[in-house]
């Protein structure tokens, strides 16, 4: 019998409880040992819920019980999650978590401590919800050198951009809709400003480089400035816009970025809509492989957590070994990364404005007919720094009234 404790009985915690109790027989067979939930930790009470009989408000009940082999952390946030997880590992208990903030910040340290204490720290559900991606990187794609990871890693923003495009709605309207449906939090900043996506790509990049990629150093831009007019321009050129995370690995030259990106329709990420996520890996031998599915939600995320519980129970007193050192991986400044951008400009005199654009950027195609008093164009390929310098020079032209927006376009 393998006893576990669940820290947190919110959306994911209650999902873990449900998955374990619904699929008990098949899970126990795969774990090679019956799994029992001995404790659920939460500050709240749940009158009438079956969890009442195993509910505790005191973490000391769990840490002091030698029968508990696996601690499942689904509280979220850094503290007290970090303290509880670290104490559990030092006490000889394996830990499974869905907490991307914790993993991005302390993953390397917790993996080291798990190895030193011959237990496991597993975090499949921290990226991609129910999509298996952590285990494939660390255990399946081991003969390849990963050259790039790119993907849609946040269901809230993907839902919002999909709805803006399909229903011709403004940002504020789709945000209210996403909040009403429970896809966005009352304070949606972590999602819409790209912070959630940033932590996820930091985790994947750390696993790919086997070093600590600090999320604070990743250029991050959310979707808060995307308007219906921006999307109208994207439709005009028969493309789509997504919030895309990218980590590139080229002979030690590593850079990472989170930003809205305009995609060609033949890019497989362009067809990922609604709350779904997709992650595309490119290996030097394997080529491209894509993982697709529900990137969030109670049961998909819980299912990934339970898969880790099974791994932990099967590998009692055996550290699986995940290579992610505490050595920091330097990141190349994205100013030196090649880009092209869609640029919207407003004007008083269109002919003069077009002339100024072509004088600065060359013979670019002008995209108009979307909104009065403005047009757009797509720059040529150059470094981020050079493209931005030209945009600033254009803004200083007497012919250009304002730069209304700039959005990166995928390079092909």
C-alpha positions, 0 to 999 in steps of 0.5 A: 500500500502506498499512502499519498497526501494532497496539498490543496483541494482546489480545482486540480487537487479535487481533480486528483482526488476524483481521478484516483477514485474513479480509475482506481483499479487501472491506476493501481495495476500500473503503479504495481501497488495500491495507492491510498489517499491518507491526507488532504491538506487545506485551510478550508472545511468541506462539509458533506464532501467525502474528503472530510474524513481525511482532511487536515489543516496542519502540514505537520500531520503529513510531514511527520507520518512516515507512511506517506510516500508521495506528497502531491503539491497542487496549491500553486504559488511559491510559498508555502508550496516551496517550504512544504515541498522542500521539507517533504523531499528532505524527509524522504518523500517524493513530490509531484506538482502542477505548480509552474511558478514553483518549478520555474523558480526552484526546479533545479534545486528541488531535483538536486535534493530529490537525487540526494535523498533518493526520491523523485520530484516530478512535474509533468502537469506544470507545462501543457496541463494534460499534454505529456511533454516533460517526460518525452523531453527527459526520457523519450527524445534523448538521442536528439539534440533539441534545436527549438521548442515553440508552442501555444502554452496558455489556453486563456489567451488562445481562447481569447485570440480565437474568439476575437478573430472568429467573432470580430470582438474587441479585447475587453469583450472577450476578456469578460467572456473568458472570465464568465466561462471560468477560463480567465481569473478575476485578475487575469494578469498572469495569463494575458500579460504572458507571465504564465507562458513565460514560466512554462517555456523557461521550464522546457528550455531548462530541460533542453539545456539541462541548465537553469533558464531564469524566467525573469530574463525571458522577453515577455509580451502578452496580448493586452495591446492586441486590438480588433483592428490588428486582427483585421489586418492579420485576416487581410493578409490571410494569416492568424495571430497566436501568443507563441513561446519560443526557445531556440538552441543553436550551438550554445546560442540560446534565446527565448521569447514570449509574444504575439506572433503572426503565423502562416496558415500552413503552420500547424500551430495556426490551427490550434484554437480555443483553450487547446495548447500545442508544443512543437519540438524540433530535433536535429535527427527527429525533425519536427514533432508536435504535442497537442491537447487540453493545456489546462482544466481540472481533469486533464491537469489532474490526469497528468499529476496522477501519472506522476504519482504512478511513476513515483510509487513505481520508483520508490527509493529509486531516483529517476534522474532528470538532468537540470543543473543549478548552473545558469544558462546565459540567454542571448538578447533578442535584440540580435535575433532576426525578426520581421514585423507587421507595422501599423501607421497613421498619417495625415497625407497617405502618399507622403507616409507611403513614401516615408515608409518605402524610403526607410524600409524599401519596397514593402507591400502596403496593406490598407482598406482596413481602417481610415487614416492608417495602413500597415506593412511588413518589414523585411528580415533584420535583427530586432534592434535594427527593425526597431531603430528603423521604426523609431526613425519612421516615427520621427518622420513628419509624414507619419502621425503615429506608430499604432502597433507592431506585431512580429511575423514568423520567419519562413 
